[in-house]
Amino acid sequence: MDLLPIQQTLQENTQFLNHPDCEPSLSMTVEFFDKIGYNPPWIGYYAQVDGHLVGGCAFKGKPKAGRIEIAYGTFPPYQRQGIGTEMCKQLVQLALRTDSAVKVTARTFDAENYSTRILQKNGFDCLGIVWDDEDGDVLEWEYKGVQ
């Protein structure tokens, strides 16, 4: 799997513009960059396998107070094939290669769902419920390492 960086403007993302699964995430990502800044490698990515775009993943901004939050999603035709697990793994690896001291986190809505299983497979532990300004009460997870 390759992670393809989402560029700062829509005009720079011609390879994703006409892909049906990239909307609305491409526009939302570019708008997010406008709001928080464009700080590679702390950006969004589309995942590609064998020439097909299979999902998207991102860092939710640059690290704050030594912590970085990740997010990921697999396009419907490719779900349940390990794509989310691999995107999560690659984001963790990229974060730790860039800053070995950063704590990698993620947030989920429910205690048991596909995302929680992906996080568990990738060495995350649930820290408990926290308040998220956008989503309300969520579970926060932190990477502890794969056993």
C-alpha positions as CSV (number, residue, x, y, z in Angstrom):
1,M,0.0,0.0,0.0
2,D,1.2,3.5,-0.9
3,L,0.0,6.6,0.9
4,L,-0.4,9.4,-1.6
5,P,-0.2,12.9,-0.1
6,I,-3.2,15.2,-0.5
7,Q,-1.8,18.6,-1.6
8,Q,-2.7,21.9,-0.2
9,T,-5.1,23.1,-2.9
10,L,-7.8,21.4,-5.0
11,Q,-5.9,22.5,-8.2
12,E,-2.9,20.5,-7.0
13,N,-4.9,17.3,-6.6
14,T,-5.9,16.5,-10.2
15,Q,-5.3,12.8,-9.7
16,F,-8.1,12.7,-7.0
17,L,-10.5,15.3,-8.3
18,N,-12.6,13.0,-10.5
19,H,-12.5,10.0,-8.3
20,P,-16.0,9.4,-6.9
21,D,-14.8,8.0,-3.6
22,C,-12.6,11.1,-3.0
23,E,-15.5,13.5,-2.7
24,P,-16.4,15.0,-0.3
25,S,-13.3,14.1,1.6
26,L,-10.9,15.9,-0.7
27,S,-12.8,19.2,-0.4
28,M,-13.1,18.8,3.4
29,T,-9.4,18.1,3.7
30,V,-8.4,21.1,1.6
31,E,-10.7,23.3,3.7
32,F,-9.1,21.8,6.9
33,F,-5.7,22.7,5.5
34,D,-7.0,26.3,5.0
35,K,-8.1,26.4,8.6
36,I,-5.1,24.8,10.4
37,G,-2.2,25.1,7.9
38,Y,-0.4,22.6,5.6
39,N,2.4,21.0,7.6
40,P,3.8,17.8,5.9
41,P,3.9,15.1,6.9
42,W,1.1,16.0,9.3
43,I,-1.5,16.0,6.4
44,G,-4.0,13.8,4.7
45,Y,-3.4,10.9,2.4
46,Y,-5.2,8.6,0.0
47,A,-4.2,4.9,0.1
48,Q,-3.5,3.1,-3.1
49,V,-3.2,-0.6,-3.7
50,D,-2.4,-2.0,-7.2
51,G,-3.3,1.4,-8.8
52,H,-6.7,1.7,-7.0
53,L,-7.6,4.2,-4.4
54,V,-8.9,2.2,-1.5
55,G,-9.2,4.7,1.4
56,G,-8.1,7.9,3.1
57,C,-6.2,8.6,6.3
58,A,-4.8,11.7,8.0
59,F,-3.2,13.3,10.9
60,K,-5.6,15.8,12.4
61,G,-3.2,18.7,12.3
62,K,0.4,18.8,13.6
63,P,1.3,17.6,17.0
64,K,0.1,19.5,20.0
65,A,1.7,19.0,23.5
66,G,3.5,16.0,22.1
67,R,0.4,14.3,20.8
68,I,-0.9,13.6,17.3
69,E,-4.3,12.3,16.4
70,I,-4.9,10.0,13.4
71,A,-8.0,9.2,11.4
72,Y,-8.7,6.7,8.6
73,G,-11.5,5.3,6.5
74,T,-11.7,2.6,3.9
75,F,-13.8,3.1,0.7
76,P,-16.8,0.7,0.7
77,P,-15.7,-1.7,-2.0
78,Y,-12.5,-2.4,-0.1
79,Q,-13.8,-2.7,3.5
80,R,-13.0,-5.9,5.5
81,Q,-9.8,-6.5,3.6
82,G,-7.2,-5.1,6.1
83,I,-6.9,-1.7,4.4
84,G,-7.9,0.2,7.5
85,T,-5.4,-1.8,9.6
86,E,-2.6,-1.0,7.2
87,M,-3.4,2.7,6.9
88,C,-3.4,3.0,10.7
89,K,-0.1,1.1,10.8
90,Q,1.5,3.4,8.2
91,L,0.4,6.6,9.9
92,V,1.8,5.4,13.2
93,Q,5.1,4.5,11.5
94,L,5.3,7.9,9.7
95,A,4.5,9.7,13.0
96,L,7.2,7.9,14.9
97,R,9.8,8.2,12.1
98,T,9.2,11.9,12.1
99,D,9.1,12.4,15.9
100,S,10.0,9.4,18.0
101,A,8.7,11.1,21.1
102,V,5.2,11.9,19.8
103,K,2.3,10.1,21.3
104,V,-0.1,8.8,18.6
105,T,-3.8,8.9,19.5
106,A,-7.1,8.2,17.9
107,R,-10.7,8.7,18.9
108,T,-13.8,6.5,18.3
109,F,-17.5,6.7,19.1
110,D,-18.3,3.2,20.4
111,A,-16.5,0.7,22.5
112,E,-16.7,-2.0,19.9
113,N,-16.6,-1.4,16.2
114,Y,-14.3,-1.9,13.2
115,S,-12.2,1.1,14.1
116,T,-11.6,-0.1,17.7
117,R,-10.5,-3.5,16.4
118,I,-8.1,-1.8,13.9
119,L,-6.6,0.2,16.8
120,Q,-6.3,-2.9,19.0
121,K,-4.5,-4.8,16.2
122,N,-2.1,-1.8,15.9
123,G,-1.1,-1.7,19.6
124,F,-3.5,1.0,20.8
125,D,-5.0,1.0,24.3
126,C,-8.3,2.7,25.2
127,L,-7.7,5.5,27.8
128,G,-11.3,6.2,28.4
129,I,-14.0,8.8,27.5
130,V,-12.9,12.4,26.7
131,W,-14.8,15.4,25.4
132,D,-14.3,16.3,21.7
133,D,-15.4,19.8,20.6
134,E,-16.7,18.4,17.3
135,D,-18.1,15.0,18.4
136,G,-18.9,15.2,22.1
137,D,-18.1,12.2,24.3
138,V,-15.6,9.9,22.5
139,L,-13.2,7.1,23.5
140,E,-9.6,8.1,23.3
141,W,-6.9,5.6,22.3
142,E,-3.1,5.8,22.5
143,Y,-0.5,3.8,20.7
144,K,1.5,1.7,23.2
145,G,3.2,-0.6,20.7
146,V,2.5,-3.9,19.1
147,Q,3.0,-6.8,21.5
